[in-house]
Amino acid sequence: MSTSMGVASVFVLSSLLLSPLAMAEESQAFVAHNAERSVVLEQARQALAAQPGQASKAAEQTASKVSASDAADS
C-alpha cells in the first residue's frame, strides 16, 4: 500500500513540476523566441553559403591544427 502511495505521489509531484514546461510551448514569448532563433539561423546559413571558399579553408585550417596537436602529443 505504501509503495503505491509513493508511486502516486512521485507521479503527482513530477506532473506539477513539469507542467510549466508543457505550457511554455504555447506561450507567445516561446513562439517569438523560436522565430527569432530561426531567423538568425537562416541568416547564418546564407552567410555561410555566400562564402564557400572561406568556409572550406577554415575547416582545413582546423583539421591541420588538430593533426599538428595530435602529432605534438605523441
N, C-alpha and C positions, 0 to 999 in steps of 0.2 A: 504494500500500500504506500509506504513512504517513497519507494522507488518511482512509482507512477506520479506521485505528487512532485517529486524532484524533477522528473522529465517535463511535466506540465509547467512547472514554474520556470524552467530554463527556456521553454518554448515561448512563454508569455513575455519574459524579460527580453529575449532576443528580438521578438517582434516589436516590442516597444522601442528598443534601441535602434533598430534598423528602419523603422518607418520613416524617419526624416530623409533617409537616402532614397527611398522609393518615391517620395513626394518631390524630391529635387529634380527629377526628370521632367516634371510637369510645370515647374516654376518658370516664370518669364526670365529671371536672371540666368537660370541654367541654359535656356534656349539662346539667349543673347550671347552668353559666353561661348557656347559651342559655335555659333555663327561667326563670331569674331575669330575664333581659332581656325575655322575652316578658310576664312578669307586670308589670314596670314599664311596658312599652309599653301594655299593656291598661289599666292604671290611668291613664296619661296620656290615653288616648283617652276614657275615661269622664269624667275631669275636664273635658276639652275639650267633650264632648257636654253636660255638665251646665251649662256656661256659654256658650251660643252667642252671646249678646249681647255679651259681653266679647271673645270671640274675633274677631268681625267688627269691633268697634270698634278693637281692636289692629291688625288688618290695615289698616283705613282710616287710622289714625294713621301706620303705617309707610309706606303709599303716599303720604300727604301729605308726610311728611318727605323721601321720595325725590324727589318733584316739586319741593319747595322747594329742595332742594340742587342739583337739575339747573338750576333757574331761576337760582340764585345763581352757578353756574359759568359761565353764558353771558352 
